[in-house]
């Protein structure tokens, strides 16, 4: 885990250094704002746990420093500090696809909600209008997540694994506490930005995050060999310029 985290930190420094290296037209624009959206998540368990996507909210502060325009590419460093509610929702059904019913006659359900502070640090490349218009952007880079809390929602007491014909016979994840409090991985996204003088910048983005860390231990002695997050994020942001380019190089 430490080696992976150090690799991500080194990679982020390389991206920042590359973005700040002045090759094209000089820019000095620092922007700040807020972002909010919706995140779909699941966990890549091994052994496999049948799941559907867990839905949650994400939102926080957005920061961007635009340092240059290289030919037609607008180069920036983009970062966020977000609160994110992620986790997983188990797909509880029988082998024939029919639902598993609890003692009250309702379909059994289990959801694990895990709350994080997520901090992505992304290289941001855009093409189009810098002001008073639309541009298209892509961004990618490392992300870390700091565990805050978690909770479980279920409508049954103890699952009768292997005794009621259910397709999924793995239940350890329902009661295991989150072992690794630091999550880390790679995020990448694409989107559109509309800029208007005096109104600021409006961004709409679709982003994917792949976790390189596991929420549970993954040694030979542990139950799961893998338990990493996958997130799909749809989010919007509004930003305004704090500083602007006053000269050129």
C-alpha positions, 0 to 999 in steps of 0.5 A: 500500500505504501509503495502504491501511495508513494507512486501516486504522489510522485506521479502527481508531482510530475504532472504539476511540474509538467503543467507549470513548465512554461512552454507555450503562452503564459497564463496566471489564472487561479479559480475557486468555487464549489461542486456537487453531484451524484456518485454510483459506486460498488466494491470489487470483491474477491471472492465475488459479492453480487451487487447493484450500484450504490447511489450517494451524494458528492460535493465540496470545494473546487480549485484550479490554476491555469498556467499556460496555453500550448498551441490550442490546449489550455493547461491547468491543475485542478483539485477538489476537497469533497465529501462523498457518500459511497459504498455498495448495495448487495443484489440478494436473489436466488439462483433462479433470479427470484428475490429472497424474502425475509420473515416479514414477507419483504425482499431482503436488502443490504446496503453499506454506506461509507463516508469519505473526504475525497481529494483528487489532484488532476491534470486538466486539459481543455480546448475551446474558448477560455472566456465567453464561450464553451470548451471541452476538457479532459482531466486525470490524476491521483485521488485519495480518500480519508474515511469518516464513518460507515453504516449498514442498512438491512431488513433481516437478522442473519442471512441463511447463506447456502440454505435458501437457494440464494445465488450469493453465498458470501456474507463476511462483508456484512459485519466486517469493520472497514480496516483500511482508513485511507483509500487511493486510486486513479480518477479520470473524467471529461466534460464541458465548460461554459465561461461568461464574464462576471458570471464565472465558469460552469463545468459539467463532468462525467468522471470514473475512479478506480481504487488501487487500495482495498477497504479490507486486508488482502493478505493470504490470511484475510478473507478477501483478496481484493476489495477496491472501490469503483466510482462513476461520478456525474457532477457540476461545478461553478468557479470564479477567477481570483487572479487573472493573467496580467502579462505574457511571456 
